[in-house]
Amino acid sequence: MEKNKESAFDGKTILLTGGTGSFGNKFAEIILREYNPASLRIYSRGEYNQYIMEQKFKDDRIRFLIGDVRDRARLYRAMNNVDLVIHAAALKQVPACEYNPIEAIKTNIEGALNVIDAAIDNSVEKAMAISTDKAVHPVNLYGATKMVAEKLFIQGNTYTGKRKTRFSCVRYGNVIGSRGSVIPLFEKQKEKGVLTITDERMTRFWLTLDQGVNFVLNSIERMHGGEIFVPKIPSMRIMDLAEAIAPEAKKEIMGIRPGEKLHEIMITEDEARHAKEFSDYFAIEPEFPFWDKEKHVEGKSLPDGYRYSSDINDKWLTKDELKRMC
């Protein structure tokens, strides 16, 4: 979808939670370069990361707000006169969430609820939550909290009443270059000549930070409120990635870790029954009364039993493509 740079984001006040992370840095780079928002409010907990980001961009359209999504009152103040919210703040590391389950719930679930309430009460136009393929059939706490956050955001549309706020989500796979990505681990292990692989059969959906940010921007333009947007992206085999990064290194199979899947799913068979396919993405439509099926007729219905899974994807990255992307 071609960007409408004259109306989509120009002149808008945007708030980005978790704004100093990998996604936030790339989002700021793209939105400030390609659009002209009135201001971009970076909302996060770490003052040092905000300082680093401020030095990097040196743009008077950026505002840095110290705050936690757990802090309801601070979020309310931060969203005053905001037009668009992108909710990227979350505890994302699977082991950390397993070891600190209550903290994961407070940030990923209660934090999402605080964002929803603050957006509605401040009459924000649109709020988009960033989700993950791990929210589908979750086998770890991180995925479970993101599944709940998705459902809260979609159902948030029924709480707006006469207010104008609309809520949607984007759901995508592993991001190259993000914090916690397997690539930095492989690069470090390459120096010692041994790469640790959990399971040689493993596959994952794969996209770049640029692709992730642009998909979010495009989805904000498209959203009516209530959809979960899923990009059509390629899969990669973990062994192909290991060969692309360190072909000469020994590959040591460690066994699959607790809370880890062999393959990731982004659309289940049940979700496919109320999803639409477009040229480069899917839109999972809500099954609630606020969604007017007669009004939203765009897109192609998916076949019975369809499942969008990393192991049966029709797009695969080759070793050469992985080398270029890494």
N, C-alpha and C positions, 0 to 999 in steps of 0.2 A: 504493500500500500504506500502510495507516495505521500510524503509529509506535507501538511498544509502549514507552512512556516509562518504564514501571515496571521493565523488565528488560533492555532492549537495551543501554543505556549507563550507567544509573544505577549508581554504586558502582564503575565500571570505571576502571582506569588506562589511559589512551590515550597513545600516542606518535605524533606527527605529524612525519615528516621533511620538510625544506623548509618548516617551519612558519611562517616569516615572510613568505611570498609572498602573492599575492592570494588564492589558495585558502585558505591557512592562516589568514589574518585572518578571512575569512568563516566558515570552519569553526569557529574559536574562538568567534566571535560567536553562532553558532547552537547549538553544543553546550552552551555555558555558559548560554544563555538558556532553552533548551527541555528540557535534561536536567540531571542532577546527577552528573557523573562524579566519582570520588574525586580524580582529578587528570588534567590534560592536560599532557603533556610536549612542549614545542616544541623540536625538535631542528634546529639550523641553524648555518651558519658565521658569520653576521654579528652581532657584538655590538651594533652600533648599531641594526640593525633589531629586534633583541630588546628593546633599551631602549625604542624607540618603541612597540613592541607592549605592553610591560609598562605603560607610561604610559597607553596607550589603554584597557586592560582593568582593571587594578588589581583582580585577582581572585586570592584566595589558593589557588585550585585549579590555577592555571597554574604550571608549572615550566619555566624556560628553561635549556636545555642547549646549550652551545657544542659543536659537533661536525660532522664531515663524514661522509657515507655511505661515503667511501673508507676511512675509519678503522675498521677491523674491530673492534679492541679497544674503542674508545670506544662503538661501537654495542652491543657486548655488555653493557657496563656500563649504558648508557642504557636497555636493554630489561629490566633486572632487575625482576621482579615486574610486568611490563606485561601487560595482558589483550588489548588491541587495538592494531594498528599500521596507520596509513595512510601509505603511501609516496608522497609527492608531490615529493620532491627530484629535480631533474633540471636539466641544461643544456637549455634549451628554444628558444633563438634559432637559427633555421636558419643564418644566415650565420656566427654564432659557432662553431657546431658544424662547419661546413664548413672554417673557417679553423683550428680547433683540434681536429682529429679525435681525437687520442689522449686529450685531456682529456674529450671527450664520451663516449668509450668507458669511461674510468675512472669517471666519475660515473654514467652512465646504465646501463651493463652491469655493471661490477664492483661499483658501489654497490648495485645491485639484488641481486646475489649475496650481498653482505655482509648486507643486510637479511634475506634468506631464511635464511641460516645462523644469524644472531643470534636470529631469531624462533623457529626450531626448537629451538635449544639453550637458550632461556629459557622454553620451553613456552608461548609466546604462543598465545592461543586462535584469533584470526583476524588475517590480514594482507591488506590490500587495496592494490593498486597502482593509481595513477592513470595511465591511458594516453591516447592521442590517435588521432584518425582518420588522422594521418600515419603511424601504424604499419602501415597497410593498403596493400599494394603500394607500399612506400616508394620515393621518388625522391630523397631526400636523407639525409644521415647521421643527422640527428636522428630521422627516422622509422625508419630501420634500427635504431638503438640501442633505440628504444622497442619495436619488434617483437621484438627479442631479449629485452628485459626482460619483456615479456608471456609469452613462451615459458618463460623461467626461472621466473617466478612460478607459472604453471600446473603445470609439471613439478615444482615444489617440493613438491607434494602427495605425490609418490612417494618423497620423501626423509624424510618424517616418521616412518615406521616406527610404533612404538607410541606415539609422542608425539602430542599432540592438535592441533597447529597445522594450520590450513587456510588455503589461499591462493587468492585470486581477483583479478580485475582489473575496473576500469571503463574504458570507452573512449568518449570523447565529443569533440565538435567545438570550434569556436572559442568562447571565453568573453568575453562583453561585460564590459569594464572590467578585464580582466586585463592584466598587464604585457606590452607588446609588441602589444597589440590595435591594429587599424587605426583605431579610433575616435579615440584621442588624436592620431594622425597627421593624420587628416582635420580634426579640430578646430583643430589648429595651422595647417594649410594654408589653412583657411577664412579666416583673418585676411588672407592675401595674395591670396585670390580665385582660387586655382588648386589643384585636387585632382589628384594623380597616381594614375592607375589603371593597373595592369599589363595587364589584359585585360578588356574590357567584357563578355565572355561568362562571366566567373568566377562560381561559386556556392560557398557554404560552409554547413555546418551551424552553427547559432547557438543559444546558450543563455546564461542569466544565471549569475552566480556563485552566487546562491541556489539555482537549479535544479541546478547542478553539485554543490554540497555536499549538498543533500537527496537527490540521486540516489545519492551515495556512501553516505550514512547508510542509506537504504533497502536498498541492495545488500548492505551488511554484515549487515543483519538477515536477508536472504533466502539468503545464500550457503551452499552446502553444501561448497564448496571445489573449484575447478577451472573455474568459469564465467568468461566474459568478458561483463560486462553492458553493454548498449548502450541508451541512452535513445531513445525516439521524440521527436525534436525537429524544429523547422521548419528549412527552408533559407532563405537570403536571397541575392539577387543583389547583386553588388558595386555595380552602377550604382544600384540602389534605395537602398542604404545611403548612397551619395554624395549622391543627391538628397535624402534625408531629413536629412542633416547640413548640406549647403550647396547648396540648390537654385539659387542665383544664381551659384555659382562655376563657373569654366571647368573642364572635365574633360579632362585631358591624358593620352592613352594612351601608356604607356612601353614596353610589351612585357613578356611574362611573364619572370620572373627565373629563374636557374638553381635547380633543386631545387624548383620550385613547380608545382602542378597547377592545371588549369582547374577541376576538380571534386574533391571528397573522397569517399571511400568508407568506410563504417563496417562493412559486412558484405559479404564477397565471395560469389560464387556457390558456391565450394567450402565456405566456412564455413557458408553457409545450409543445407547438407545435414545439418549436425549442430547446428542452432540451433533454439530454440523462441521463439514469439511470444507475448507477453502484452499486456494492455490498453495499457500505456504504456512497455513496454521489450521488448528481446530478450535472450535468454541463449544465448550460444554455448557449447555443452557440449564438454568435452574428449573427445578420442579416445584415451583411455588406459585400461588395465585397472582403475585405481582407481575409475573412474566406473561405477556400477551403473545401466545404462539401464533395467532393469526397475523399479528403485526410484524413479527420477526421471522420472515420466511426465507432469508438469504441463506446461501450455503447448500451443500449436498448432504443428505442423510447418509449415515454410515451403515454398512451391511450388518445383518444379524450376527452376533458373536464376534464382532470386531474388537481387537485389543491392540493397543499401541505399546509395544514392548521392545526393549533394546535388543533382544535376541532374535526377533523376527522382523526387524526394521527392513525397509527396502533401500535404505541409504546407509552406506558403510564408508568410513574413512580408510584410505589405504595407508601403508607405512610412509609413503612419500608425502601424502597430505598431512599426516600427523607430524612429520619432521618439520614441515613448513609452518604449521600452526604452533608448534612448541618453540 
